[in-house]
């Protein structure tokens, strides 16, 4: 799908509701800047640990 096709499909979509938030595979709702920052810090720590173990 091209960007133009996506824009056309979303042209008549309504605005997001208060519950339209990203949800991670483990069920965490990324519904505030603080929660997103904590999730990114956790992700960075996991990646660093995986890299230190040689699991890259």
TORPA-4810 file (N, C-alpha, C, O; in nm, 3 decimals):
<nodes>
NODE_1_0.085_-0.117_0.000_0.000_0.000_0.000_0.090_0.124_0.000_0.186_0.133_0.077_X
NODE_2_0.059_0.214_-0.084_0.136_0.337_-0.091_0.083_0.437_0.013_-0.026_0.420_0.067_X
NODE_3_0.160_0.540_0.038_0.116_0.644_0.131_-0.010_0.711_0.080_-0.100_0.744_0.157_X
NODE_4_-0.017_0.731_-0.051_-0.136_0.794_-0.108_-0.260_0.708_-0.088_-0.368_0.761_-0.059_X
NODE_5_-0.246_0.576_-0.103_-0.359_0.486_-0.080_-0.404_0.489_0.066_-0.523_0.490_0.095_X
NODE_6_-0.309_0.491_0.157_-0.342_0.498_0.299_-0.414_0.629_0.330_-0.514_0.629_0.402_X
NODE_7_-0.364_0.739_0.278_-0.428_0.869_0.301_-0.571_0.868_0.249_-0.661_0.918_0.315_X
NODE_8_-0.591_0.811_0.130_-0.726_0.805_0.073_-0.818_0.720_0.159_-0.934_0.757_0.181_X
NODE_9_-0.769_0.607_0.208_-0.853_0.519_0.291_-0.889_0.585_0.424_-0.997_0.562_0.478_X
NODE_10_-0.799_0.666_0.477_-0.821_0.729_0.607_-0.889_0.865_0.599_-0.918_0.927_0.702_X
NODE_11_-0.914_0.912_0.479_-0.968_1.046_0.458_-1.098_1.069_0.534_-1.120_1.178_0.587_X
NODE_12_-1.185_0.970_0.539_-1.314_0.987_0.604_-1.318_0.927_0.745_-1.425_0.921_0.806_X
NODE_13_-1.206_0.883_0.795_-1.202_0.826_0.929_-1.226_0.936_1.033_-1.186_1.051_1.014_X
NODE_14_-1.289_0.898_1.139_-1.312_0.993_1.247_-1.184_1.015_1.328_-1.085_0.946_1.308_X
NODE_15_-1.189_1.111_1.417_-1.071_1.136_1.500_-1.049_1.020_1.598_-1.143_0.946_1.627_X
NODE_16_-0.927_1.004_1.648_-0.902_0.896_1.743_-0.982_0.918_1.872_-1.009_1.031_1.911_X
NODE_17_-1.017_0.810_1.936_-1.084_0.818_2.065_-0.980_0.809_2.175_-0.863_0.784_2.148_X
NODE_18_-1.022_0.830_2.298_-0.927_0.829_2.410_-0.865_0.693_2.432_-0.759_0.683_2.495_X
NODE_19_-0.928_0.586_2.383_-0.870_0.454_2.401_-0.789_0.407_2.281_-0.744_0.292_2.278_X
NODE_20_-0.769_0.492_2.182_-0.685_0.458_2.066_-0.539_0.482_2.102_-0.485_0.590_2.077_X
NODE_21_-0.477_0.380_2.159_-0.336_0.389_2.198_-0.266_0.262_2.154_-0.329_0.157_2.142_X
NODE_22_-0.134_0.270_2.131_-0.062_0.148_2.101_-0.062_0.054_2.222_-0.055_0.098_2.336_X
NODE_23_-0.069_-0.075_2.193_-0.063_-0.177_2.296_0.047_-0.274_2.257_0.049_-0.324_2.144_X
NODE_24_0.140_-0.301_2.348_0.251_-0.391_2.319_0.203_-0.536_2.319_0.091_-0.565_2.361_X
NODE_25_0.289_-0.626_2.272_0.253_-0.768_2.268_0.222_-0.823_2.407_0.142_-0.916_2.421_X
NODE_26_0.286_-0.766_2.510_0.259_-0.815_2.646_0.142_-0.743_2.713_0.116_-0.763_2.831_X
NODE_27_0.070_-0.660_2.637_-0.051_-0.597_2.688_-0.034_-0.460_2.750_-0.131_-0.402_2.799_X
NODE_28_0.088_-0.407_2.749_0.107_-0.273_2.805_0.046_-0.168_2.714_0.066_-0.170_2.593_X
NODE_29_-0.030_-0.077_2.774_-0.091_0.034_2.699_0.004_0.152_2.704_0.037_0.202_2.812_X
NODE_30_0.049_0.198_2.589_0.140_0.311_2.580_0.057_0.438_2.566_0.045_0.495_2.458_X
NODE_31_-0.001_0.480_2.679_-0.100_0.587_2.676_-0.054_0.720_2.733_-0.136_0.810_2.753_X
NODE_32_0.074_0.734_2.761_0.125_0.863_2.807_0.273_0.871_2.771_0.338_0.769_2.751_X
NODE_33_0.326_0.992_2.764_0.469_1.007_2.733_0.558_0.935_2.835_0.661_0.878_2.799_X
NODE_34_0.518_0.937_2.961_0.598_0.872_3.065_0.603_0.721_3.045_0.708_0.658_3.061_X
NODE_35_0.488_0.663_3.011_0.481_0.518_2.989_0.564_0.480_2.866_0.632_0.378_2.868_X
NODE_36_0.558_0.560_2.761_0.637_0.532_2.641_0.786_0.540_2.673_0.863_0.454_2.630_X
NODE_37_0.827_0.642_2.748_0.969_0.657_2.785_1.016_0.538_2.868_1.126_0.488_2.848_X
NODE_38_0.933_0.493_2.961_0.970_0.377_3.043_0.981_0.251_2.956_1.071_0.170_2.975_X
NODE_39_0.889_0.235_2.862_0.893_0.119_2.772_1.019_0.123_2.686_1.085_0.021_2.667_X
NODE_40_1.053_0.241_2.633_1.173_0.253_2.552_1.299_0.226_2.633_1.393_0.164_2.583_X
NODE_41_1.303_0.272_2.759_1.418_0.244_2.845_1.430_0.094_2.871_1.540_0.039_2.869_X
NODE_42_1.317_0.028_2.895_1.317_-0.117_2.915_1.365_-0.189_2.789_1.444_-0.283_2.796_X
NODE_43_1.317_-0.144_2.674_1.358_-0.204_2.548_1.509_-0.187_2.525_1.576_-0.281_2.484_X
NODE_44_1.561_-0.067_2.552_1.704_-0.041_2.536_1.786_-0.130_2.630_1.890_-0.184_2.591_X
NODE_45_1.739_-0.146_2.753_1.810_-0.231_2.849_1.810_-0.377_2.803_1.912_-0.445_2.816_X
NODE_46_1.697_-0.424_2.751_1.692_-0.562_2.701_1.786_-0.583_2.582_1.853_-0.685_2.572_X
NODE_47_1.789_-0.484_2.493_1.878_-0.494_2.378_2.024_-0.493_2.420_2.105_-0.567_2.366_X
NODE_48_2.056_-0.407_2.517_2.194_-0.402_2.566_2.233_-0.533_2.632_2.345_-0.581_2.614_X
NODE_49_2.142_-0.591_2.708_2.169_-0.720_2.775_2.186_-0.830_2.671_2.273_-0.915_2.684_X
NODE_50_2.104_-0.829_2.568_2.114_-0.930_2.462_2.247_-0.915_2.388_2.311_-1.014_2.353_X
NODE_51_2.287_-0.791_2.365_2.415_-0.767_2.297_2.533_-0.808_2.382_2.633_-0.857_2.329_X
NODE_52_2.523_-0.788_2.513_2.632_-0.827_2.604_2.645_-0.978_2.610_2.754_-1.031_2.632_X
NODE_53_2.533_-1.048_2.592_2.535_-1.195_2.595_2.577_-1.255_2.461_2.596_-1.376_2.449_X
NODE_54_2.592_-1.170_2.360_2.628_-1.219_2.227_2.510_-1.271_2.149_2.528_-1.344_2.052_X
NODE_55_2.389_-1.234_2.188_2.267_-1.281_2.123_2.216_-1.185_2.017_2.097_-1.188_1.985_X
NODE_56_2.300_-1.102_1.963_2.252_-1.002_1.866_2.201_-1.063_1.741_2.158_-0.992_1.651_X
</nodes>
